[in-house]
């Protein structure tokens, strides 16, 4: 039995729509299913909607003794806009809580609290700050006064005070060394992660202050150095004091450990901390992977002493033996992945022999050739403009020659006339689609070396998420050094949950969050009761929760006789 809608076509004027109560039955004589009209309500524009609503309530009362239809996963038919009191965000928090427990972070924190006899809700406060960073990044004050209080449905967290958040940060920093190791290996075992290659890189986080920190901080039993110092900023803001953040990741982009150094720390000096802090971890083989900024003889020797094995990118244009011996060495490439071919080249003899892996991407080479062809067309147009001028033009010629865009392809004769140097064009063409990687580990295959370095893009993406596009680690609102370190550690925990969700769903966190934000919790009044109910789980949300390994949320979360339940006030 169902409500049937029929339409009567009219030559003049709008069509007439009628509502009918109908059912399907099997006609024995005709041997087919037919429709039988039980009752006609009349034209749709003349039907009393209240009468239809009362009929639906009566049917529901007979079919189910509850006023809420759980099977249909919809709101009761008599809930109107005026009955809804508030709508809360729920999807991101619901998934963050599930992943927090699945990765073992919650149980580890509760075990530490039990060992130390701590009764404060540190585990709840740390989860709140991490989930807030995933859903709507902001300060700890915004997390407490806005997000937890009004924006998200989380009755258990309403008892948290702002002081609880700061005390939880201190608790995290106090036990961070053991927690990081245990959390990482639980996560690595859960995802069967490859821990042979450890990617390492550093970035800078500038601070919105004018003066540097001058004194170290004595915090508990440790001495924390002054962190906010001026140094080489990787974002072009050398005037601001900053801190340096180091991050070690696996091949899959799972955070291994993070470090916070003073802002004037050089990258190469951080390797010692990486070695000392990872000593004793159950890593099969730690191979350092770094970009071309780490390439120098002194750095390679330091890496060999500190970690033993390394994979480094080589600045091709700055290293003479690469441009003369590696790029010009004959030999066949070997295909190791789509759009990636490799070729091994050894330079030198005996113990001084150096191993290079020349990598070539045909698609990238085609793009660079097309780009250079467009630049040469622009250069020819500029040179044609110079030729038609009657007066001398040394200033314009000098500007073209000094241009970083065009100068590499030009030459100037004794009379100051410019022309395209085809020798320079050919020299640039030999770099198309190529990059060179060097390693001191002869047990690694050339394919592993190339693919290992290509995975370095993961850490660059993680830094972008932490700083700008997602987690928004900056601006940093904390002043004391130990709170700055704890803030970075919290952001890394959020990054761990984010990467775990991406690995399971094979989608970006931006897409995952956009889908989860559609899951809400609604509080409304009906028949003298206050009901808290989650919205309908659509097919995309259900599929995403299945990929994440998270069960569907409960439909009815709370039922109360009070108009304003204490848990939601």
N, C-alpha and C positions, 0 to 999 in steps of 0.2 A: 504494500500500500504506500502511495506516495502522493505528493502534491503535483498536479499536472498543470502545465501552462499551455494554453492554445492561443493562436493569433488569427484574427479575422481580417483579411485584407480589404481595404476600402479604396474606392477610386478617388474619392475626394476626402481629404482630412486624414488624420493619423490612424494607424491600425488599432483595432480593439483587441485587448488582451484579457483573457478569462482565466480564473483559477478553478480547478476541479480536483476533487479527491478521487483518485483512481487506483485500480489494482490490475495486475496481470493474472490471467487464469488460462488453463489449457482447455481448448474447445475440442471435445471428443469427436464430434462429427467432422469438423474441418481438419482435425489433427494438427493443430498449430496453437501457438500462444497468442492470445488476443487481449485487448485492453477493455476494461469495463469501468464506466464512470459511476461512482457511488453517490457523489453529491457535487453539485455545482455551486460555488460560492458567488459567482457573478463576475462582473467586470473588475479588473484589478484596481482601477482608480476609484471604485465605489465600495470596495471591501473594507471593513473596519479592521485595522491592524491589531487593535486590542483583542478583538474576538479571535483572531488567528493565534495570538500569543497565549490566550487562555486555553485554547484547544491544545496547543503544544505542551503547556504545563500539565494539563490533565493526562495526556498521553505519557509524559515523563513520569508522573506520579505512579501510574500503573506499572510502567516498565521497570522503574528503579525507585527504591525508597529514598534515595539521596537526591538532593536538588541539583547536583552537579553531574553532568554526563561525562564520566571518566573515559569511556570507550571512544567517544567522539572527539575528545581532546579539544573541546571548544568551550567558550564561556556559556553559562546558562542563558536561555533565550530571553529572560527578563532582566538581564544586566544592561543598563544603559550607561551613557557617558557620565551622567550625573552621579552614578553609584560608584565610579572608580575614584579612589582616593589618591593613589600614587602609583607610578610606574618606576621600577628599579632596573638597573643593568644587572645581568646575571651570567651571561654566557662565558665571558673571559674568566671571571672569577671561578665559575664552576669547573672549567677545564684546568685552570692553574692549581686549584686545590687537589684535583685528581692526580695531576702530574707530580705535584709536590710529594704526595704519598707514594706514588708508583716508583719514583726515582729514589725513594728512601730518605729524602731530606728531612721530612717531618719526624720519622722514627729516630733518626740519628740525633736530631736536636732534643727530642724528649729524653733520649738515653743520657745525653750530656747533662741535661737539667736534673735528672734523677741522681746521677753520680755526684753532682755538686750540691745537691740538696736545695736547688732553686725552685721556688714556688711561683715566681712571676711568670706570666704568659708569654715568654720569649718566643716560643715557636709560633704562636698565633700572630704576634706582632711582626715577626720576620716574614711570614707568609703574606700578611697584609701589605707590607711595603713592597715586596716582590711582585705581587699581583697588581698593585697600583702602578708599578713601573711598566708592566705589560699592557695594562688597559688604558691608563691616562697618566703619562709621566708628569710628575710634579714634585714639589717639596714635601717633606714629612708633615709640615703643618697643613698643607692642602690635602694630604692623604687622610689626616685625622679629622679635620673640621669640615671637609666637603665630601670627599669620596666615600669614606666609611659612614659618615653621618647621614647623608642624603641621597647619594647617587647609586649605591649598590646595596643589594639585599644580602645582609650577612649579620643576623642577630647576635651570633656569638662574639663578634668583634666590637659590638657597641659598648662593651665594658672597657675597652682599651682607652687609656688616657695618652696624651702626647708624651708624657714621661716614659710610658711603657715602650714607645717606639725607640726613643733614644737609649734607654737601658738595654733594649734588645740588640741594638747596634754594638754596644760595648760588649755584650755577651758573645756575639758572633765573632768579633775581633779577638776576644780572649782565647777562643777555641778554634780559630780559623785554620790553623795548620793541620790539625788532625781531621777536622771536618772536611777540608778540601780533598784530602787524600781518600777518605772513605767514600765521600759523595762521588768522586770521579770514578773509582773502580766499581762501585755499584752501577753507575750509569754505563760504563764501558762493558761490563758483563751483560747488562740488560740489552744493549744494542749490538753486542758482539763487535765492538769497535776495534779497529786496528790501532794499536798503541806503539807501533814500531817507529813511525815518523812523528816527530813533535815539531810543529811549526811555531816559530817565535818571531815576534815583531813588537815594536814599541810605537806609541803615539803620544801626543801631548794634549792636555786639557788646560786651556787657559782659564784664569780666574779674573773675575771682575773687581780687581783691587789695584791700587797704585803702588803699594809698598811691598817689598819682599818680607818673608818671615826671617827673623834674625836669630831666634833662640829655639833650641830643641825643646821637646816636651817630655817630661818624665811622667809616663802613664803606667800605673801599676808597677810591675817589675821590669819594664823595658824602657829604653830611651828611644824616642821617635825623633828623627832629624827634622829640621825645618824643611818643609816640602815646597812651599810656593816660592820658587826662584825663577829668575829670568834666564833663558837659554835659547837654543835654536828651536823655534816653534815650527812645526810641520804644517801649520795652517797660515803662515805668513803674518802672525801677530807677535812679533818679537818684543813689543813694548810691554806686554802683560806678563806678570808673574804666572807661572804654570807649574803643573806636575807632570811627570812622565809615567805612563802606564804601560807595563809589559804584560803580554798575554801569550800563553802557550796553549795550542790547540792540537787536537788529533786530526787525522786526515779527513774525518767526517765533520770537522768543525765543532766538536764538543770541547768546551773549556777544560784544560787540565789544571791550570793554576794561574793566578794573576799576581802582579806586583805593582807597588806604587813607589816611585823614586822621586827625589828632589828634581825640580825643573831644570837644573843645569847639568843633569847626568848624561854622559855620552853613552850612545847605544852599546858600544863594544864593552864597556865596563859592567854592563848588566849580565853578561854571560856567566860571571862567577856566581851570582845569586841564583841563576837558573840551575847551575850544576849542584851547588850546595843544597838547595831546597828540594831538588828532585832525587838526591842521593838516598838510597834505601827504598825508593818506590819500586814496585814490581813491574817495571817497564822492560820489555824483552830487549829492545835495542833503541837507544835514543839517538836519532839522527837530526841534527839541527838543520833547519831549512830557513834561509834568509834571502833578502833581496839584494840588489846590487850595491846598496848603500853600505853593506858590510864587507865589500870586496876590497881587500888590501893585504899585503904580505903580513903585516903585523897582526891584523885581525884573524887571518887564517891560522897563523901560529897560535894565537890565543885560543881560537876555537878548538884546535887540535889538542891543546893541553887541557882545556876545560871539559870538553864533551867527547873528544876523540874523533867523531865523524860529523861531516857537514855536507850540505848541498847549498851552493851559493850561485846566484845569478851573476853574470859577468857583464860589466859595462863595455859593450863591444867596441864602441868608437874610441874609448879611452885606453884600452889595452892593446899595445902594438902587436904582440904575438897572436892575438885573436884575429885582428884584421889581416895580418900577413900570412899566418900559418893555418889558422883554423877555418876561416871562411873560404879560403882558396884551395883547401886540401881536396883532391879528387876522391870520389868514392860514392857508393850508392846509399840512398836513404832507406830506412826500414820503417814501414807503417806500423804504428803502435796504437793508434786511436783515430777516430774520424778527425780529419783535418790536422793530424799531427804525425810528422815523420822525424826520425832521429838518425844521427850518424855520429859514431865515436871517433874522436881525434886525440892522439897522444902527441905531446910536444916535449922534447928533451929525451935524455937517456938516463938509465940507472935510477938511483934514488931521487934524483931531481926531476924525474919524469912527471908531467902534469897531465891529468885526464880531463878532457872537455867533452861535453855532449852538445852537438849542434842540432837544434830543433827547428823545424820548418812547418809553417802553417800555410798551405796553398791558398786558402780563401783570404787570409789576411794579406798575403803577398799580392793578390789581385786587387784588393781594396787600396793598398798603398800605391800600386802602380797607377790605378785610376786617379787617385788623389794627386800624384805627382804630375800626371798628364794635364790635369786642370790647372795646376800651379804654373806649369810651363806655358800654357795658353795665356794666362794672365801676365806672365813675364814678357812674352812676345808683344802683347798689347801695350805694355808700359814702354818697351823699347821702341815700338813704332811711334809712340807719342813723342819720345825724345828726338827721333830722327827728323820729324817734320818741323821742329822748331828751328828758327834761323839763328837765334842768339845762343851763346854758350850756356850750358846747363850743368855746371859742375856740382851745384848743390843738390839738384834732383838726382843726379847720378850717384852721388855719395849716399843719399838716403836709401836708394835701392840697394846699393852695395852693402850697406850696414844693416839692412833688414834681415831679421832672423827668418823671415818667411821666404824671401827671394834670393838673399845674398849667397846662399850655399850653391846656387846654380849659375852664378854670374862670374865674369872675369872682366878686367879693365885693362886696355892697352896703354901704351905710353902717352897717347893723346887724350886719354880720359874717356874713351868711348867704351860702352858696355856691349857685351854679347854673351850668349849662353855658352857655357863651358860644358861640352858634351862629356869630357873626362870626369867632371864632377858629377854629372848626371849618372854616368855608368857606375861611379864609386858608390853613390847612394843606392842604386838599384840592387847591389849585392847584399844589402841589409833587409830587403823586402821580406816580410813574414818570418824573420829568423830571430831567435834568441839563443844565447849560449849559457850553459850551466856547467859548473865545475864541481867536482867532489873528490874527496880523498878516500872514499870507501870503494875498493875494487870489488867487493862482494855484491854490490848493487848492480842490477842490469841497467842498461841505458834507458830502457823503457820506464823502469821504476824511478830513475833519476828525473826524467822529463815529466812524468805524470805527478811525481811528488812535488816538484816545483810548481807545476800548473795549479795544484790544489792550494797554493799560497794565496790564490784569490779569495779563498774562504775567510782568511783572517782579515783581509782588507775589507770584505763585506761586513764582518763582525764589528770592526772598528767603526764603520759608517753607521751601523745600527746603534751602537752604544752612544755615539756622539751626536748624531743629527737626525737620522731618518726614523728611529724607533724608540729606543730606551731613553734617549736624551740625558746622558750622564751629566752634561753641563746644561745650565750653569750650576756650579757647586755652591750651595748656600752655607756650608759648614766652614768654621774658622779653625777649630782645633785639628791638628794633624791626624790624630787617631780617628776622628770622625770622618775626615776625608777618605782615609783608607777604608773604613767600614762602608762608606757610601759606594766606593768602587766595587767592593766585594758583593754588595747587594745587587748592583747592576750586572755583575758576572753571573750571579745566581739566576737573575731574570733571563740573561742570555742563554743559560743552560736549559731552562724550560722552553725557551723559544726555539732553540735548535732541536730539542727532543721532539717538539710538536712538528717541526718542519720535516724531520727525518721520517716520522711515522706517516704524515699526510702526503709527503712529496709535493708540498706547496709552500709558498712564501708565508711568513707570519702575517704580512699585511693582508693577504687573502683570507687566512684563517681567522684573524681578528675581525675582519669585516663580516664574515659569515656568522661568527659567534655573537657579535653585537646584536644580531636580530633576536636572540633569545632573551626575553625579559621576564620579570616577575611583576605581577599586578596585584595590588591590594584593593579590595572593593567590599561594599556593604550589600548584603542581601538577606531579607527576612530576619533582620535583627542580629545577624552574625557578620563578623569581619573575617573574610576569607583571603588568604594569600595563595596565589595560584600562578604557576609558570605558564607562559604562552605556548602556543602550538609549536611542536617540533616539526619543522618542515623537512622535506626530503634532503635538501643540501646540508642542513644541520645534522640530521640523523646519519648521513653518510660520513660527515666529518667526524662526528663522535665515534662512529664505528672504527674509522681509521686510527683515531687517537687511542682506542682501547678504553674509552670512557663510557659508562652506561648512560642511558637516557635519564634525565632528571625526573624527580617525582613530580606528579601533576599538582597535587594539593600539598602545600607546604605548611600551612597553619590554618586553623579554624578557631575563632575566639568569639565569645559573647560580648566582649567589650568593644566599644566604638574605637578606641585607640589602644591597642595592645601595648603593654609596657616594653616588649622586645623591639617594637618598631617605632617608639616615640622618639 
